Amino acid sequence: MIMSLTSFSHTSIDFFPNVLLTILAILISGLVIIITYRGPNRKSLPPGPPGWPVIGNLLQFVRSGKQFFEYVEELREIYGPILTLRLGTRTMIIISDASLAHEALIERGAQFATRPVETPTRKIFSSSEITVHSAMYGPVWRSLRRNMVQNMLSSNRVKEFGFARKSAMDKLIERIKSEARDNEGLVWVLNNSRYAAFSVLLDMCFGVEMEEESIEKMDQMMTAILYAVDPKLHDYLPILTPFNSGERNRALKLRRELVDFVVGFIEKRRKAIRNQGGSDETVSSFSYLDTLFDLRIIEGSETTPSDEDLVTLCSEFLNAGTDTTGAAIEWGIAELIANPGIQSRLYDEIKSTVGDRDVEEKDVDKMVFLQAVVKELLRRHPPTYFTEDPKIWSDPKKFDPDRFVSGREDADITGVAGVKMMPFGAGRRICPGMGMATVHVHLMIARMVQEFEWSAYPPESNVDFAGKLVFAVVMKKPLRALVKPRI
């Protein structure tokens, strides 16, 4: 499913009944305005459900009681593969057809490469709109993205941070062992996988070693920000903004706390660079921050990022690669628990490839089944919801890595050759961290299966594969699993 570059969380509008009477009062008092309001010309838009004045289809969605992607799936059966939804002041065009997606994102990519205007809350966390993720398509976005890709996310640069991944993987295994010892073999999968991904990105971003307390605090702040910017009802109905001063104040306070905290690490990095090895602190030879200090935001200008901009760019770098990777690992372990034969086959491949030593990044290229498992994971559980079309995939709801091993089915995950799956998006705004993310997922899955046998809790129970849309599609019921050390 491709949405209009905007996610919508059902939990964001839980307070809808509390303001419904207010909305109705505004509708009544504003009758003349409503009568003269025309909005987008519906004749030029794809079909979709009729909605109310001002609120559009918001009330219908809320009353459905469904996740947004579930609600859209029902509409797709009625209105077809391209449809229109109006959520308050926002009009969304939703595409759920592979050929249409390819036309929009690849063939006509320049026309659809920009981003919607940021909501007021999001703007609080995006100083001067200096971000790679949400900047409007233009010279600022191109400069920031080019810097990130060339200096941090190229294959050679990613390899240079192999030491950070090895350290994070070792800590991941020790954390799981410790948690299992303290809880009769039980571990929370997402918490541990997120921590490992976050640790790698922190090293890449700041280039300074952090104590565990600082890592935990940074993680908590980043998570709080993701929830703070999740779209709320007033983002779709600006007339409700006066009722939202408390939330805005909380967002401003969180932003101030974040800036104060992160600027300390920015200054620490500046000091380490000035000392050039004269400091006793443990520092990396290179970091994302290093590329930003003197970056000309617009070519030919003298403008460089302010400290507030640096905080925004670092936050974006950390958030983009943490929760999506953590969620992918959780879905992957869930599938291996539900498919013990696949888990055993993967362990056998790992054992035959590396013997008794730890899996290393160089081993991944030799493990065909591991690559197939990860590709099937990304097909079956992408970060954003995507239609499983039986005209494209045989038995699309089945977790079947052999579809890729045998060669009977395949897909270009970049979407360039055709959009059959797009776990990292497609076109000009495709995720710049795709290469790094796949390295992390392959390595984490391999190490976790090498070290532990994973099974359901309670024993013999079925894994609940229900999902929910937050900042990505995550497991509705967080996975707690039983682990048994292999050796």
SULZI-V567947 format. One record per residue. N is the residue number from 1. RES is the residue in one letter. PSI is psi in radians with two decimals (NA if undefined). D_CENTER is the distance of its C-alpha to the mean C-alpha in whole Angstrom. Layout:
N&RES&PSI&D_CENTER  N&RES&PSI&D_CENTER
This chain:
1&M&2.23&15  2&I&2.12&15  3&M&3.09&15  4&S&0.85&16  5&L&0.39&13  6&T&2.15&13  7&S&2.74&11  8&F&2.04&14  9&S&2.30&14  10&H&-0.62&17  11&T&-0.28&18  12&S&-0.35&17  13&I&0.55&21  14&D&-0.45&23  15&F&0.22&25  16&F&-0.85&26  17&P&-0.52&30  18&N&-0.41&31  19&V&0.02&30  20&L&-0.76&32  21&L&-0.65&35  22&T&-0.76&34  23&I&-0.81&33  24&L&-0.69&36  25&A&-0.71&38  26&I&-0.69&36  27&L&-0.76&37  28&I&-0.82&40  29&S&-0.38&41  30&G&0.56&40  31&L&-0.74&41  32&V&-0.73&43  33&I&-0.74&39  34&I&-0.72&38  35&I&-0.67&41  36&T&-0.18&40  37&Y&2.31&36  38&R&-0.60&35  39&G&-2.76&32  40&P&2.59&30  41&N&1.79&33  42&R&-0.41&32  43&K&-0.45&35  44&S&0.01&32  45&L&2.75&29  46&P&2.86&28  47&P&2.85&30  48&G&3.00&28  49&P&2.43&29  50&P&2.54&32  51&G&3.12&30  52&W&2.74&32  53&P&2.53&33  54&V&-1.00&31  55&I&-0.20&28  56&G&-2.19&28  57&N&0.18&26  58&L&-0.83&25  59&L&-0.68&27  60&Q&-0.72&27  61&F&-0.82&24  62&V&-0.76&24  63&R&-0.36&27  64&S&-0.47&26  65&G&0.31&24  66&K&2.80&21  67&Q&2.68&17  68&F&-0.77&17  69&F&-0.50&16  70&E&-0.72&19  71&Y&-0.78&21  72&V&-0.65&20  73&E&-0.67&21  74&E&-0.73&25  75&L&-0.59&25  76&R&-0.64&24  77&E&-0.44&27  78&I&-0.81&30  79&Y&-0.12&29  80&G&-2.99&27  81&P&-0.13&24  82&I&2.16&24  83&L&2.87&25  84&T&2.34&24  85&L&2.44&23  86&R&1.97&24  87&L&1.66&23  88&G&-2.18&25  89&T&-0.01&25  90&R&2.29&22  91&T&2.19&23  92&M&2.28&20  93&I&2.09&21  94&I&2.22&19  95&I&2.32&20  96&S&0.59&20  97&D&2.32&22  98&A&-0.75&21  99&S&-0.67&24  100&L&-0.67&23  101&A&-0.75&20  102&H&-0.70&21  103&E&-0.77&24  104&A&-0.79&21  105&L&-0.46&19  106&I&-1.07&21  107&E&-0.65&25  108&R&0.66&24  109&G&-0.65&21  110&A&-0.52&23  111&Q&-0.38&24  112&F&0.45&20  113&A&-0.06&18  114&T&-3.03&18  115&R&2.67&16  116&P&2.74&18  117&V&2.38&20  118&E&2.55&18  119&T&2.76&18  120&P&-0.70&21  121&T&-0.75&19  122&R&-0.64&16  123&K&-0.51&19  124&I&-0.60&20  125&F&0.09&17  126&S&1.33&17  127&S&2.25&21  128&S&0.29&23  129&E&0.52&19  130&I&1.45&19  131&T&2.70&15  132&V&-0.68&14  133&H&-0.80&11  134&S&0.07&13  135&A&2.56&17  136&M&2.60&19  137&Y&2.04&20  138&G&-2.88&23  139&P&-0.63&24  140&V&-0.83&22  141&W&-0.79&19  142&R&-0.71&21  143&S&-0.81&22  144&L&-0.75&19  145&R&-0.76&17  146&R&-0.75&20  147&N&-0.80&21  148&M&-0.79&17  149&V&-0.86&18  150&Q&-0.67&21  151&N&-0.30&21  152&M&-0.55&18  153&L&0.15&17  154&S&2.76&20  155&S&-0.67&21  156&N&-0.73&24  157&R&-0.71&22  158&V&-0.71&19  159&K&-0.60&22  160&E&-0.40&24  161&F&0.39&21  162&G&-0.57&22  163&F&-0.65&24  164&A&-0.67&21  165&R&-0.71&19  166&K&-0.78&23  167&S&-0.76&23  168&A&-0.67&20  169&M&-0.71&21  170&D&-0.74&24  171&K&-0.65&23  172&L&-0.84&20  173&I&-0.74&24  174&E&-0.66&26  175&R&-0.74&24  176&I&-0.76&23  177&K&-0.78&27  178&S&-0.79&28  179&E&-0.69&26  180&A&-0.70&28  181&R&-0.64&31  182&D&-0.20&31  183&N&0.59&30  184&E&0.74&32  185&G&0.00&29  186&L&2.40&26  187&V&2.60&23  188&W&2.10&19  189&V&-0.83&17  190&L&-0.77&14  191&N&-0.76&15  192&N&-0.71&17  193&S&-0.65&14  194&R&-0.76&12  195&Y&-0.73&15  196&A&-0.81&16  197&A&-0.73&12  198&F&-0.68&13  199&S&-0.74&16  200&V&-0.82&16  201&L&-0.61&14  202&L&-0.77&17  203&D&-0.75&19  204&M&-0.62&18  205&C&-0.88&18  206&F&-0.40&21  207&G&0.32&23  208&V&2.52&25  209&E&2.31&25  210&M&2.56&24  211&E&2.74&25  212&E&-0.61&24  213&E&-0.71&24  214&S&-0.67&23  215&I&-0.81&19  216&E&-0.74&19  217&K&-0.74&20  218&M&-0.75&17  219&D&-0.79&15  220&Q&-0.70&16  221&M&-0.71&16  222&M&-0.71&13  223&T&-0.72&12  224&A&-0.64&15  225&I&-0.74&13  226&L&-0.71&10  227&Y&-0.58&13  228&A&-0.62&15  229&V&-0.04&13  230&D&2.26&12  231&P&2.38&15  232&K&2.99&18  233&L&-0.71&22  234&H&-0.32&23  235&D&-0.43&21  236&Y&-0.37&22  237&L&1.47&25  238&P&-0.36&26  239&I&-0.28&30  240&L&-0.03&28  241&T&-0.70&27  242&P&-0.38&31  243&F&0.07&30  244&N&0.36&27  245&S&-0.62&28  246&G&-0.76&27  247&E&-0.68&24  248&R&-0.73&24  249&N&-0.68&26  250&R&-0.69&23  251&A&-0.74&21  252&L&-0.70&23  253&K&-0.73&24  254&L&-0.72&21  255&R&-0.75&20  256&R&-0.75&24  257&E&-0.71&23  258&L&-0.84&20  259&V&-0.82&22  260&D&-0.70&25  261&F&-0.84&23  262&V&-0.61&21  263&V&-0.53&24  264&G&-0.70&26  265&F&-0.53&24  266&I&-0.79&25  267&E&-0.61&28  268&K&-0.68&28  269&R&-0.74&27  270&R&-0.77&29  271&K&-0.72&32  272&A&-0.68&31  273&I&-0.73&31  274&R&-0.68&35  275&N&-0.44&36  276&Q&0.97&35  277&G&-0.11&36  278&G&-0.15&38  279&S&2.71&36  280&D&-0.15&36  281&E&2.62&32  282&T&2.01&30  283&V&2.63&28  284&S&2.78&26  285&S&-0.24&28  286&F&2.63&25  287&S&2.87&22  288&Y&-0.68&19  289&L&-0.66&22  290&D&-0.61&25  291&T&-0.29&23  292&L&-0.45&23  293&F&-0.81&26  294&D&0.32&28  295&L&2.27&26  296&R&1.92&28  297&I&-0.71&25  298&I&2.23&27  299&E&2.28&30  300&G&-0.22&33  301&S&2.97&32  302&E&0.07&33  303&T&2.15&30  304&T&2.82&28  305&P&2.40&25  306&S&3.00&26  307&D&-0.65&25  308&E&-0.73&23  309&D&-0.73&21  310&L&-0.70&20  311&V&-0.76&19  312&T&-0.83&16  313&L&-0.67&16  314&C&-0.72&15  315&S&-0.77&13  316&E&-0.77&11  317&F&-0.74&11  318&L&-0.81&11  319&N&-0.67&8  320&A&-0.57&6  321&G&0.03&7  322&T&-1.06&8  323&D&-0.63&6  324&T&-0.72&4  325&T&-0.78&7  326&G&-0.76&9  327&A&-0.69&8  328&A&-0.74&9  329&I&-0.72&12  330&E&-0.80&13  331&W&-0.70&14  332&G&-0.80&15  333&I&-0.65&18  334&A&-0.74&18  335&E&-0.63&19  336&L&-0.56&22  337&I&-0.75&23  338&A&-0.33&24  339&N&1.29&25  340&P&-0.48&28  341&G&-0.68&29  342&I&-0.71&26  343&Q&-0.77&25  344&S&-0.73&29  345&R&-0.67&29  346&L&-0.74&26  347&Y&-0.71&28  348&D&-0.69&31  349&E&-0.73&29  350&I&-0.82&28  351&K&-0.75&32  352&S&-0.40&33  353&T&-0.73&31  354&V&-0.15&31  355&G&-2.27&34  356&D&-0.10&34  357&R&2.88&32  358&D&2.53&28  359&V&2.37&26  360&E&2.87&25  361&E&-0.63&23  362&K&-0.31&26  363&D&-0.38&27  364&V&-0.71&23  365&D&-0.39&25  366&K&-0.19&28  367&M&1.62&26  368&V&-0.71&26  369&F&-0.67&25  370&L&-0.78&22  371&Q&-0.67&21  372&A&-0.68&22  373&V&-0.78&20  374&V&-0.70&17  375&K&-0.70&17  376&E&-0.63&18  377&L&-0.80&15  378&L&-0.52&12  379&R&-0.78&15  380&R&-0.57&15  381&H&1.15&12  382&P&2.80&9  383&P&-0.56&6  384&T&2.60&8  385&Y&2.42&11  386&F&2.35&14  387&T&2.35&18  388&E&1.65&19  389&D&2.04&23  390&P&-0.25&26  391&K&-0.28&27  392&I&-0.71&25  393&W&2.43&24  394&S&2.32&27  395&D&1.09&26  396&P&-0.44&23  397&K&-0.12&22  398&K&2.36&23  399&F&1.83&21  400&D&1.50&24  401&P&-0.42&23  402&D&-0.33&26  403&R&-0.50&26  404&F&-0.53&24  405&V&-0.79&27  406&S&-0.38&30  407&G&0.07&29  408&R&-0.40&30  409&E&2.61&26  410&D&2.98&24  411&A&2.52&21  412&D&1.96&20  413&I&-0.18&16  414&T&-0.32&16  415&G&-0.06&18  416&V&-0.79&21  417&A&-0.26&23  418&G&2.49&22  419&V&1.66&19  420&K&-0.49&19  421&M&2.56&16  422&M&1.17&13  423&P&-0.34&10  424&F&0.35&9  425&G&-2.94&11  426&A&2.80&14  427&G&-2.70&17  428&R&-0.41&17  429&R&0.38&14  430&I&2.58&12  431&C&2.11&10  432&P&-0.32&12  433&G&0.32&11  434&M&-0.83&11  435&G&-0.77&15  436&M&-0.74&14  437&A&-0.74&11  438&T&-0.62&13  439&V&-0.82&16  440&H&-0.77&14  441&V&-0.79&13  442&H&-0.84&17  443&L&-0.72&19  444&M&-0.81&17  445&I&-0.78&18  446&A&-0.82&21  447&R&-0.69&22  448&M&-0.62&21  449&V&-0.59&24  450&Q&-0.69&26  451&E&-0.50&27  452&F&2.60&26  453&E&2.23&27  454&W&2.34&25  455&S&2.92&26  456&A&2.68&26  457&Y&2.26&27  458&P&2.72&29  459&P&2.48&31  460&E&0.04&31  461&S&2.86&29  462&N&2.48&26  463&V&2.35&23  464&D&1.93&21  465&F&0.29&18  466&A&2.43&18  467&G&2.90&14  468&K&2.63&13  469&L&2.00&11  470&V&-1.90&9  471&F&-0.20&6  472&A&3.00&5  473&V&2.00&8  474&V&2.94&10  475&M&2.23&13  476&K&-0.67&16  477&K&1.86&18  478&P&2.44&16  479&L&2.09&18  480&R&2.13&21  481&A&2.77&23  482&L&2.30&26  483&V&2.53&27  484&K&2.07&30  485&P&2.43&30  486&R&-0.60&31  487&I&NA&34
